[in-house]
Amino acid sequence: MRLTPLTLPLVIAACAGCGTSDGDEGRYASLPLHDGYWVAEMEVEGVPVPVIAINDTHVDAETRRVTVYAQNRLMGEIVAPVQVGSGECTTARNGDPACYHPNAVYLNGTSREYVTDVGGGSWWVKHSWIVDGEGYHNCPLSVQESYACSWAMGTLMDDDLTLFMSVEERAGFYNIRGPVLDSDPIRYELTRYQPENFDPATGEGSGEPMPVFVVDFNCTDDVSELDGRARGCP
């Protein structure tokens, strides 16, 4: 499981069929296949050992709500989100200021989300949306002094399985995520796209969206820090 840089363009799946219609419930029958405790190893430049990425994904098939609780860990230590409360900052490993993440919630296995550190758990980044419906403010999982957030939407693609995660304010920046069914056990794959001529200095880009990396997750039966339960894999 690696964070795999991509150097060649891939076929970019269209989302022309995304949307809802009356009597279309069967279109969402595969959403529960996203539900799982997904773990990946990411090789990050300048870091000597892999960073462990966790996407603890919960799906409410009735409401089409998908909720992801995310953390990055390095050698057993949580490195993102920073483990401080609202309005607080600390110092990152590189010496830069590291402040509270705007999407952070505190989980300790009680099936509740807390806005303060109540003990027995840790801070996670929460992203939650309704497929083909309500979006969310997306602040990337990282350690920063201040966070640039965007409004994101999740829509179902024409295969009735894969999710197209678009950023409203930034054309050409999006993720495609979903289970890989031809794998035993099922894997989960997230591909990040950005415009071909992206300038990191300005955050702007032009040209066709290009895949820049893939995160390849495996499902585990680890206990979810949300509710203290270990779920089976899809």
C-alpha positions, 0 to 999 in steps of 0.5 A: 500500500503506497502513495504512488506518484503518477507520471502518465495521464490516465483516462479520466472518468466522466461524471455526466450521469451524477445526480438523483431522480425519483425511484432511483434508490437501486442506484445507491445499492453499492454504497455500503461497499465504501464502509470499512476501516481502510489503512494505507502506507504512504511513502512521503518525501523526506520521511524515512519510514512510511506514514500510516493513513487511516480512513475510517469510513462509515456509510448510512445507506438509507440517507446516503451519508458518507462520513470519513474519520481520518488520521495520519500516523508515523511510528505509532504517533498521530501526526495529523491532525495535530492533537490540540483543541480549538484555538490552540497551537503547538510546534510541528516536527519541522519547527513550524507552528501546528494549529487546531484543524477546523474539521477536527472532532474528538472520538473515544469509542462512545459513538459520540463526537466531541469538540473538546478533549474528554479523554480516552481517545484522540482528535480525528479529521471528519469529512461528511457528505450526502452522496448527490446531496449536501456537501461539506467544508473540506480542509485537507488532512495536514498540519498547518498554522492556518488552513485553506478550506473549500466547499466539496461535493460527493457525487456517484459516477456512472458505474453506481459505485465510484465517488467523484469528490469535486471542489466547488471553487477550484475547477480541475481539482478533485478526487475519485475514490471507491472500492476495487472489487476485482481484488480479494479481499476488496481494496479501496483506491483514492486518486487525486487530480489537479490541472496539468499546469499546476503552480504550487507557488500560487495554487493555480493551474490550467489545462486538463486535470491530471492524476498526481497520486494514488492512495491504495488502502486495505481493509482491516478489522481494527476497532473504530474509535468512533463507536468501539466496534470492529467491523467486517470488511466488504 
